[in-house]
Amino acid sequence: MSRPITAKVAVLTLLLWTGAAGQPARPGNPDESTSTPQEEPLAIIVNRKNPIENITFDDLRKLCLAERKHWADGRKVTLALREPGQAERAAVLNQIYRMSESEFTRHFLQGSFTGELKTTPKELATANGVRRFIFNVPGAIGFARVSEVDDSVKVIRLDGHAAGDPEYKLKLPVP
Amino acid sequence: MKNNAVHRFQEARWELSLAARSFILALLAGIALWVTAPNSAAQPTNLSTGDPRDELIRQLLQRVEGLEGEVKAMKSAAPNNPAREVSIGSEGADHRPRFPDLTFHGFGDLNYRFSDRAGQNNAFSLGQLDLFTTSRLAENVSVLSEIVLSAGNDNKFSASVERLLLQYSANDYFNLDMGRGHTSVGYYNTAYHHGSWFQTAANRPFIFAFNGILPIHYVGLSANGRIPSGSLGLHYVTEVSNGRHYGPATDATTLSVTDDNDYKAVNAGLIARPDWAPGLQFGISAYHDWLTPAASPRIDQTIVAAHAIYKTSKLEWLNEGLLLRHEARGSAAHYTIAFYTQLAARFGPFQPYLRYEYQNAPDQDPIFSKFGVIGVRQGPSVGLRYDFTDYAAFKVQYDYIQQANRPDANDLTVQVSFTF
């Protein structure tokens, strides 16, 4: 009777040890254990055929507000955003539009009513969907976390800064 | 003891059996991985060991090679035409616009008005039911229509086509609207149309009132677009239209089908939205027409409008001024001055606002003297807008109006306006 119990204790000890060994090392900086929010760059992505390499913040805002509706090569701008409630969309509304969700809705509704705006931004549920839409639509522009960008789209600079540069303005708060 | 020894022997044999089975499984898995490794695809002949599974693997590899060839052929056949690009997934793949599309919005409002004007009873008042649709016919061509159902002072409903525009958008620098729309005289007339939900206040400034002193609608052509101007953000607008009919109140003011004369009204405007001050807009426009009211010589009408607007999500400050010049042939010119300023600030869903309006038409004005709008009309308005949902607002507004040759008036309007 004593042997199975001893074996069970040994196995349990082994499991606990391996489990503890599998844990990441405790961070040396005590600040890292707090809930201080970090930031991840939010990349501006366009179709790979779009010749643009860099955009100024003012021009980006005009594109987003649909005050500018065509690219320099004449292609129509189509904006792809994430759906309401998603962090990427909230960052774009906050940092580029400087609007709340209801103000954003009203902006495009009023633009449609005055006849100035003919289309509204395309809303997509996932980063994959945004990438696919931009891959398929030559005049599309959208936003995605740097970690979610792949070769199907092209990342452009903002005011000459690449996503990840300290001076890069467009950032996504990561809790 | 013997039993214990047998038991231990059986246990050892079982453990050995487990270890042996695990080893064999691991060995098989390793072989399978080695066989299906990428470099093995390049050397399929090495698999000819007589095992029937080798034949299956060989067939699968040949199938994969065939499919790869087909994909390469499809890619090389696909030119730069976006309509033939290969989709790489489901969401986001449905990108091709379908024409014609159709978008509908409705606007409405209900009012209750208290007034101490003679002959006006306090009453509920059903506002306009505004049926607004847009439809894209092609990438650069769309249609905008706005049909309003409303009741007049006789309580009878009527329908009117307030806007019907075929719009062509070549690029940011040239857009052409054809049909009936709102004239680009000033800011308010283009920013706010018939849906009262959009406007902060319960009503339009009286200088921009429907059937007021200005030509609110046009039937004709309008071209507009950006002007390359760097950070100044200049835009232009030009219009050619039938102009406005000034006549008895029963007459339609917009010349939708016929014109009073052969001359066409022209309007040209310049607007700046500078990059360095988001929300700021200022502009100027000049409108000219010949008016030929019945039993009257031809009248030259010129309207110069200027505006300075600052509008953000928190603050709204609208300022507009008008100068109207009417000159009957062989007579002196008469000038009417009008302006308003409106200030509003938003605190969450609440938006208190103030407005002051002024209009002064000379007694001898050949147009306004016939409609009883001569002299000074002025007064302040104060109100509160409460957006109790994103698509519905409650407004309460008080107006004090001083008008020449009439007693001062006090109006209180309570309004619910909405969009759907």
Interface residues (C-beta under 8 A of the other chain):
Chain A: K49 D58 R61 E67 R68 K69 H70 G74 K76 A80 R98 M99 S100 S102 E103 T105 R106 L109 Q110 S112 F113 T114 G115 K118 T119 K122 L124 A125 T126 N128 G129 V130 R131 R132 F133 I134 F135 N136 V137 P138 A140 S152
Chain B: N80 P82 E85 S87 I88 G89 S90 E91 G92 A93 H95 T103 H105 F132 T134 R136 E139 N140 S142 L144 R163 L165 Q167 S169 N171 D172 D177 G181 T190 A191 H193 G195 F198 R226 S231 R273 D275 P278 T312 S313 D387 D390 T419
